[in-house]
Amino acid sequence: MTEHFEVCVRTIYRWRNAHEEFAKAVITGKEHADTRVERSLYARAVGCSVDRVKIFKHAGDTDPVYAHYKHQLAPDPNAALQWLRVRQPKKWRAREEERSDPGAIEMIERALARVADHKSPVAPFRPTAKVPAPFYDPIKARTRARYG
């Protein structure tokens, strides 16, 4: 509607609030569109036939040949499921698993629990005697480099 009237959405809402006839017309249009979609969804759910045209043009002919035919569409299980979910929501509702988004504290606690339970396949290195780290003497290093 906004494109047709070349206005923004907010203006349409203002018109609906200000003019009762416009609001009724909008509601009637929505109901008509909903009914049309409902019929289409039902037809798609149970299968339907669609009129189609195939156009042929042979090399020597000046005019094309139009072949009208009916194309049979198979029932669509997704459309049927959507139809049933809308018509019988208690019986056909989508089962959603309860998923909670863990907070930062819960995520850290889970990670710490996994680390605490983890056993390394490699034994950790534990030196038996304390060996001092070698002391690097730059003067001795230069002397060794020169004289071997």
C-alpha positions as CSV (number, residue, x, y, z in Angstrom):
1,M,0.0,0.0,0.0
2,T,2.8,2.3,0.8
3,E,4.2,1.9,-2.8
4,H,0.8,2.5,-4.3
5,F,0.1,5.7,-2.4
6,E,3.8,6.7,-2.4
7,V,3.9,7.3,1.4
8,C,5.7,5.8,4.3
9,V,4.2,3.1,6.6
10,R,3.7,5.5,9.4
11,T,1.4,7.6,7.2
12,I,-0.8,4.5,6.5
13,Y,-1.1,3.9,10.2
14,R,-2.1,7.5,10.8
15,W,-4.7,7.3,8.1
16,R,-6.1,4.1,9.6
17,N,-6.4,5.8,13.0
18,A,-7.9,9.0,11.6
19,H,-10.3,7.6,9.0
20,E,-12.6,4.8,10.0
21,E,-13.6,4.0,6.4
22,F,-10.0,3.6,5.4
23,A,-9.4,1.3,8.4
24,K,-12.3,-0.9,7.4
25,A,-11.1,-1.0,3.8
26,V,-7.6,-2.1,4.9
27,I,-9.1,-4.9,7.1
28,T,-11.4,-6.1,4.3
29,G,-8.3,-6.2,2.0
30,K,-6.4,-8.2,4.5
31,E,-9.2,-10.6,5.0
32,H,-9.5,-11.1,1.2
33,A,-5.8,-11.7,0.9
34,D,-5.9,-14.2,3.8
35,T,-8.8,-16.1,2.2
36,R,-7.0,-16.3,-1.1
37,V,-3.8,-17.6,0.5
38,E,-5.8,-20.0,2.6
39,R,-7.5,-21.4,-0.5
40,S,-4.1,-21.7,-2.3
41,L,-2.5,-23.4,0.7
42,Y,-5.3,-25.9,0.9
43,A,-5.1,-26.6,-2.9
44,R,-1.4,-27.1,-2.6
45,A,-1.8,-29.4,0.4
46,V,-4.2,-31.8,-1.3
47,G,-2.9,-31.4,-4.8
48,C,-4.4,-29.4,-7.6
49,S,-4.3,-28.9,-11.4
50,V,-3.0,-25.7,-13.0
51,D,-3.8,-24.4,-16.4
52,R,-0.6,-23.9,-18.4
53,V,0.4,-22.8,-21.9
54,K,3.3,-24.2,-23.9
55,I,4.4,-22.2,-26.9
56,F,5.9,-23.8,-30.0
57,K,7.4,-22.1,-33.1
58,H,8.7,-24.2,-35.9
59,A,11.4,-22.9,-38.2
60,G,9.1,-22.5,-41.3
61,D,6.0,-21.1,-39.4
62,T,5.4,-17.4,-39.1
63,D,3.0,-17.6,-36.1
64,P,3.7,-19.5,-32.9
65,V,1.4,-22.4,-31.8
66,Y,-0.1,-22.2,-28.3
67,A,-0.8,-25.5,-26.6
68,H,-3.1,-25.2,-23.5
69,Y,-2.9,-28.0,-21.0
70,K,-3.5,-28.8,-17.3
71,H,-0.5,-29.6,-15.2
72,Q,-1.3,-31.8,-12.1
73,L,0.6,-30.8,-9.0
74,A,1.2,-33.5,-6.4
75,P,0.1,-32.9,-2.8
76,D,2.7,-31.0,-0.8
77,P,3.3,-32.4,2.7
78,N,4.8,-29.2,4.0
79,A,1.7,-27.2,2.9
80,A,-0.5,-29.9,4.5
81,L,1.4,-29.7,7.7
82,Q,1.2,-25.9,7.7
83,W,-2.5,-26.1,7.1
84,L,-3.0,-28.5,10.0
85,R,-0.9,-26.4,12.3
86,V,-3.1,-23.4,11.7
87,R,-6.4,-25.2,11.8
88,Q,-5.6,-27.5,14.8
89,P,-2.7,-25.9,16.7
90,K,-3.1,-28.1,19.8
91,K,-2.9,-31.3,17.9
92,W,-0.3,-30.3,15.2
93,R,1.9,-27.7,17.0
94,A,5.6,-27.8,16.4
95,R,7.4,-29.4,19.3
96,E,10.1,-27.2,20.4
97,E,12.8,-28.4,22.7
98,E,13.3,-26.3,25.7
99,R,16.6,-24.6,25.2
100,S,18.0,-22.0,27.5
101,D,20.8,-19.8,26.6
102,P,23.4,-20.2,29.3
103,G,24.9,-17.1,30.9
104,A,28.6,-16.4,31.1
105,I,28.9,-17.8,34.6
106,E,27.2,-21.1,33.7
107,M,29.4,-21.4,30.6
108,I,32.5,-21.0,32.7
109,E,31.3,-23.5,35.3
110,R,30.7,-26.1,32.5
111,A,34.1,-25.5,31.0
112,L,35.8,-25.8,34.4
113,A,33.9,-29.1,35.1
114,R,35.1,-30.5,31.7
115,V,38.7,-29.5,32.4
116,A,38.6,-31.0,35.9
117,D,37.2,-34.3,34.5
118,H,39.8,-34.4,31.7
119,K,42.7,-36.9,32.0
120,S,45.6,-36.3,29.7
121,P,46.9,-39.4,27.8
122,V,50.5,-38.2,28.3
123,A,52.1,-38.2,31.7
124,P,53.2,-34.8,32.8
125,F,57.0,-34.2,33.0
126,R,58.1,-34.0,36.6
127,P,61.9,-33.6,37.1
128,T,63.2,-35.7,40.0
129,A,66.1,-33.4,40.9
130,K,66.4,-29.7,40.7
131,V,68.8,-28.8,38.0
132,P,69.7,-25.1,37.8
133,A,69.2,-23.4,34.5
134,P,72.4,-22.9,32.5
135,F,73.9,-19.4,33.0
136,Y,74.7,-17.7,29.7
137,D,78.0,-15.8,29.8
138,P,78.4,-13.7,26.7
139,I,82.2,-13.4,27.2
140,K,82.7,-17.2,27.4
141,A,80.5,-17.6,24.4
142,R,82.7,-15.1,22.3
143,T,85.8,-16.8,23.5
144,R,84.5,-20.3,22.5
145,A,83.4,-19.0,19.1
146,R,86.9,-17.5,18.4
147,Y,89.2,-20.2,19.8
148,G,87.0,-23.2,19.8
